């Protein structure tokens, strides 16, 4: 009988604990609760113009306040860009709001053409609070501004057949080489000869027209010639071999 009474007592106590637990409800306190801050967008790919640019990162917080609040952010040590190429502001949450922004300013100081950099912006947890989704990744590179294009022509044995011209958006020829310029004519000595033309073009749209008077392109039956139009790391046009009478490529300088 004592065993049964003991079992009943234990069960009653256990049920009391369950009832007691169920009567307690967790209440989220958006005023006095723990303050948590996060980035709501965390990935960016940015091309930085000569004048620089600003990336505005949205930030949210778990509590609300009747006064404006600020949160600190720093560059993570794994960032690859030099500190002189960016400036990290503070995250600002206006009064009466859960949402705000943080501005990161990027400039071209120390940036090299054709190199990609990464800035990892890390939120600092507020005192007594926490930061989650706390790293925003900004991949950035310098915008290449280039007006001095280089046209490189490599001839085949019939170099004299090759010519070219560049027209601007109005159809005006701004640079050209006529047939018969390259040589020696009809000679294997012309195979692989390289001609380089430096041309300054104002910003705008253009068309490169490569021509062959025999209409077999830069191919002599054995060797393929070719051409390429570059500006710094920018590849505007290229071609090789038997492209027929003409090959036309549209391109733009500093779009």
Number of C-alpha atoms within 10 A of each C-alpha: 6 7 8 9 10 11 12 12 12 12 12 12 12 12 12 12 12 11 11 10 10 9 9 8 7 6 7 11 12 14 12 10 13 15 19 16 24 24 25 16 14 17 13 14 14 17 16 19 15 13 8 16 16 15 16 15 19 18 23 18 21 19 19 21 15 10 10 13 17 14 18 15 18 15 19 15 10 10 16 14 19 13 14 12 16 19 14 19 16 16 26 19 23 17 14 13 17 16 21 20 20 21 16 19 15 26 20 21 14 12 19 13 15 13 9 16 19 17 25 21 23 22 26 18 18 15 8 8 13 17 18 13 14 19 22 21 17 20 18 21 23 23 18 18 16 17 16 15 19 17 20 17 27 21 30 32 25 25 30 22 24 30 20 19 17 21 17 19 12 8 10 11 14 13 15 15 14 13 16 15 13 22 21 16 16 15 13 18 15 20 22 17 17 15 12 13 14 13 15 14 19 14 13 13 16 22 18 23 16 26 23 23 15 13 15 18 26 31 23 19 11 10 14 18 26 22 19 16 21 17 19 14 10 15 12 18 16 17 18 17 18 19 18 16 15 17 17 16 15 15 17 15 18 14 8
